[in-house]
Amino acid sequence: MSNSPKNLNDTAWEQLFTKYDILKQVDTHGRFEISATQIKDFREPRLMAKFDHTINLPKIFADNRLAILPITRGDYVISHFEAYHKFEKDDAPITRVSLPTYIQSLDSSNIPSEAIALNCAVAAGIVAEFLQDEDIVPTVSGRMGSGSFAFNIANSRANALCCIHVTNSQIEIDAAYEGVEGLALFEAKRDLSEDFLVRQLYYPYRVWRNRVTKIVRPLFLVYSNGIYRLYEYAFQDLNNYSSLVLISQKNYSVEDTTIEITDIQGILSQAITAQEPEIPFPQADSFERVINICELLNGQELSRNDVTEQYAFDARQTNYYTDAARYLGLLEKTKYGLTPVYSLSDKGKRILNLRFKQRQLAYCDCILSHKAFSDALRKYLEIGNMPQTGDIVEIMKQADLYHVESDSTFERRSSTVKCWLNWIIGLINE
């Protein structure tokens, strides 16, 4: 069940659910079909029907385990679909690659879009190596019609699969690369998330499975912080949306990712302890996502609602992760009326322009300039493993933290200390 504050989509969908009695319709008929015209009475359909991650689902969907899928260019179906797939752990070692020396128009340290990430991955040989095909060429991309097909999908409220018919829905392919043996269809993202909407792979797969005689390979590329994470999936049953399985996962970097323990120790010994800012002590366990939100704000300002609606955050996570980045001096918050707007600080911009190793060590310095983290890391290195929660809480209590008072709050925030220390230690790959 979602406990996040309501946003504009939440309110509009609650009004739609009331007007059309959608919950009763789904309970009675197993599904409810709704048109873009009906949705538009309350809000723009393109903002109301595209939820790439479960965290983005409107509250009424999340609370009732519902999902929405397009079935024509202007119609959607709502039901208890199992529409999302959780990303598998990306703990594969990082393979080092390089751009050809003659390439001048790509900067591996400045990847501002999914399209540039794909171009860089191709130029550096990442895509060819992952596909094990040297003869790939780019082919189709962009928006196109789906044609007609039917499929089955798992339903969380029923033992049987549901059958869905799609007629000329719109699909979008970020990139396709064809080789001698197969056609690889790519979905690319720059935002880190826990899961993804399977439709992004399944609808294009169904379209091109009917148009070519070669193997069609659905792939996800996720780029963040210099790392290209590639996932290849397969559908075990052509007609079953829910038959998705992972085939292969690899990580690549165009830059040198070698960081030694002496590099970390050097940052720790040289870090200058900063005065604690009047910003909530971080409650944002994934430091990779702190970095990711800085990347997503690089070159643009976004309001709190924009961050929540465009990326894999709910409203509460937006607050936690923007506050964590502000705590480290990486983001700034300004207000236009009552609306908070976030942008990269000069410090954040400088760090994002560094090469991979220097960038990670600069992030370490941001963290270790705060006494709670530096003292906890010293304890970690002294005993050779993660300090107990009670020990971390005692360290935090000596750090003069802003508005952290109750023992339960100290204990809850100690989780972030542990996670950020694990991120720092995890950088070591000598």
Buried (B, 14 or more C-beta within 10 A) or exposed (E): EBEBEBBBBBBBBBEBBEEBEBBEBBEEEBBBBBEBEBBEEBBEBEEBBEBBBBBBBBBBBBEBBBBBBBBBEBBBBBBBBBBBBEBEEBEBEBBEBBBEEEBEEBBBBEBEEBEBBBBBBBBBBBBBBBBEBEEBEBBBBEEBEBBEBEBBBBBEBEEEBBEBEBBEBEBEBBBBBBBEEBBBBBBBBBBBBEBBBBBBBBBBBBBBBEEEEBEBBBBBBBBBBBBBBBBBBBBEEEEBBBBBEEEBBBBBBBBEBBBEEEBBEBBBEEBEEEEBEEBBBBBBBBBBBBBBBBBBBBEEEBBBBBBBBEBBBBBBBBBBBBBBBBBBBBBBBEEEEEEBBBBBBEBBBEBBEBEBBEBBBBBBBBBBBBBBBBBBBBBBBEEEEBBEBEBBBBBBBEBEBEEBEEEEBBBEBBBBBBBBBEBBBEBEEE
